[in-house]
Amino acid sequence: MRARRTPLAHYLVALVLGLMGGAGISELGMSTRTDLMGVPWLVSVLLFLLGLAILIMAFQVHRYAKGDRKQMDLRFAVNVLIMSKALGIACAALLGWYGSQALISMGHAGAPYYTRVMQECLVASLVCLLDVVAGAVGEWLCQLPPDDGPENPDRRKKSSRRPMADAADTADRAEIKADSSKKHS
């Protein structure tokens, strides 16, 4: 299976769906006079920390792909790639969600409730924008270098064989040499 980069269209679709959902919730909240808008500050902090953690893990995968790091569980690398993709798409949707609420609240900025909602949603939108970028960068960091085939001189230097396989080949060659010397004598 070959992983492909997330197309820009996927981010845009998530953003538009988030905009529609956020606008719908805002209109519903204003028409029913219920407290449906806004975002707790803790959510913005947790989203920021999540993006930072995924970016740090993606950098570790990048170090392994470059050869600076000797060992890595390949399941970890795949999971970091999946988390980077999910972070980018989910935060694009949340960017639309919180951004639309912030835009709608700007029309009512004179009221303290809408001022608070606008501030919360603007901060959350900024954090979501940073997370979209972190997801895309994390996805880029997780890509493997191109495989140029067995003719590549770098590939010949970095043998992917196990030491036991090399030892078995050496033993086989010694055995063949011994058999051929017995036949000639």
Phi, psi and omega in degrees: 000136181246126179278138179246153177295147178288124180293152179301328180299326179295320177296318181293320178297316179297320179297315180295318178297321176296319177300315180295318179294316179295320178294321178297315179295321179296314179296319178296317179296321180287323182285328180261358181055043175248160183271079180255348186265163176098177181211135177296148180299328181300325180296317179297318179296314181295321177296320178296314180295323178297314178298319179296317180297317180293322178295320178295317178295321179295325178294324177295320177296320179297319177299320178293318181295327178283342181099003179283340180242134189281317186232149174198140174289122184294334175295324176299315181298317179294319179295323177295320177298316180296317179296323178296316178298314181296320179299314181298313182291313182296319181286336172295318177295317179292327175300316176295318181300304182287327179296319179293323177294322178294318180295317180292324179291335180297331178290343182238032187297346179289333181276137182301323180299312182289331176295316178296315179299317181298316180296313180300315184288327177293318177295315179297322178296318178297316178296319179294322176297317176298322179290327175297315178295318179298321178295317179293319178293319177298321177295319178295319180294335183274357182284146180273154176293157182295147178261108184271006178094179185289345181282346182296125181297328178294326181290324179293327179293317183265086180288131180271004182282156179275153178301326180295323179293321177296319179296322179294320178296319179296318179295320178297317180295321178295320180293318179296320179295319179295319179295319181289326178289329177291323180291325182279345182268000000 
